[in-house]
Amino acid sequence: MLRRRILLIEDEESISEPLAAALEREGFDVVIAATAADGRELFRTRGPDLVLLDVMLPDGDGKDVLREIRSASRTPVIMVTARGEELERVLGLELGADDYVTKPFSAAELAARVRAVLRRAAAPAQDEGSGVLEVGEIRMELDRHEVRCGEKPVNLTVKEFEVLRLLLENAGKVVRRE
């Protein structure tokens, strides 16, 4: 079975080394970057299946790295940071993070979150043929990342788009928060 590649962008060796070892024991290949610049380069050259991203990096803000990743890719990103304030978590998720984990955390919980995010990312879209979801007056064009309510365009963040997509794909059903 092909091992999934994780890019860990974390500047503290006391966190990155044991975390990488734990994730490798869980069956993942882990590549470590200690700076935002190295993380950007490894993202471009190594094509990871998922990124674990610290917010506070020595040469920049992890949220800027997240913005760059989101502008070019739908690769899942889990923010891993000591900043646990609600505003920070909300901002990270609004910028497109798939999950947000605050330090300290257990390696087992993080590995479970990684597997869950990778499962969600691998789930096939229900309407891949046309690339369009329509429910009532709501029309979502998946390829173009555009949403319209009637004739009026609706501006959404990446996370809002994904939540709306999930709701449209499950119209008429109860959707659990998880």
Secondary structure as UniProt FT lines:
FT   STRAND          5..9
FT   HELIX           13..25
FT   TURN            26..27
FT   STRAND          29..33
FT   HELIX           36..46
FT   STRAND          50..53
FT   STRAND          56..57
FT   TURN            58..59
FT   STRAND          60..61
FT   HELIX           62..72
FT   STRAND          77..81
FT   HELIX           86..94
FT   TURN            95..96
FT   STRAND          99..102
FT   HELIX           107..122
FT   TURN            126..130
FT   STRAND          132..135
FT   TURN            136..137
FT   STRAND          138..141
FT   TURN            142..145
FT   STRAND          146..149
FT   TURN            150..151
FT   STRAND          152..154
FT   HELIX           158..169
FT   TURN            170..172
//
